[in-house]
Amino acid sequence: MEIIELTSETFDAEVLQSDRLVIVDFWATWCTPCRMLAPVLEEIAAERTDIKICKINVDEAQDIAEKYGVMSLPILIFFENGEAVNESLGLISKDQLVSLLPK
């Protein structure tokens, strides 16, 4: 599955109203670790069609970043049934990310 680019306008429909686990990658173009995390997320997206992976640029959606208390990048926030249920701060490996996912 393809990674979905979010905006402030599409966040609620794509994330909060989703019927499956959603991982949201909060990132910025100037963030080197964010760019290093992107291929890991692309691999997971290709392998796990049961999970929706989205990314949102914090510089373009400051309201969403503020709402979820994003202070450092990259941060992955996991959503289930419209609620933030877990998060991972900083650059992580594919194995580390897989360990956070339901089997």
VENDA-V309730 format. One record per pair of residues at least 12 apart in sequence whose C-alpha atoms are under 7 Angstrom apart, sorted by the first residue. I is the first residue (numbers start at 1). J is the second residue. D is the distance in Angstrom with one decimal. If there is no record, write none. Layout:
I_J_D / I_J_D
This chain:
1_45_5.3 / 1_46_5.3 / 1_49_5.8 / 2_45_6.3 / 3_42_6.9 / 3_45_6.6 / 3_53_5.3 / 3_54_5.3 / 4_53_6.4 / 4_54_4.5 / 4_55_6.3 / 5_54_5.8 / 5_55_5.2 / 5_56_6.1 / 6_54_6.5 / 6_55_5.9 / 6_56_5.0 / 7_56_6.4 / 7_61_6.3 / 8_61_5.5 / 8_64_6.4 / 15_82_6.7 / 16_81_6.6 / 16_82_3.8 / 16_83_7.0 / 17_81_7.0 / 17_82_6.0 / 18_81_6.7 / 19_81_6.4 / 20_51_6.3 / 20_80_6.5 / 21_51_5.3 / 21_52_6.3 / 21_78_7.0 / 21_79_5.8 / 21_80_5.0 / 22_51_5.9 / 22_52_4.7 / 22_53_5.7 / 22_78_5.7 / 22_79_5.1 / 22_80_6.6 / 23_52_6.3 / 23_53_4.8 / 23_54_6.1 / 23_76_6.3 / 23_77_5.8 / 23_78_4.6 / 23_79_6.3 / 24_53_6.1 / 24_54_4.8 / 24_55_5.3 / 24_76_5.5 / 24_77_5.3 / 24_78_6.4 / 25_54_6.1 / 25_55_4.4 / 25_56_6.2 / 25_75_6.1 / 25_76_4.6 / 25_77_6.8 / 26_55_5.9 / 26_56_5.2 / 26_57_6.1 / 26_58_6.2 / 26_73_6.8 / 26_74_5.9 / 26_75_5.5 / 26_76_6.2 / 27_56_6.3 / 27_57_5.1 / 27_58_5.9 / 27_73_6.1 / 27_74_5.4 / 28_57_5.2 / 28_58_5.9 / 28_59_6.4 / 33_74_6.6 / 33_91_5.8 / 34_73_6.8 / 34_74_5.2 / 37_91_6.1 / 40_94_5.6 / 73_90_6.2 / 74_89_6.2 / 74_90_5.1 / 74_91_6.5 / 75_87_7.0 / 75_88_5.7 / 75_89_4.4 / 75_90_5.9 / 76_88_5.1 / 76_89_6.5
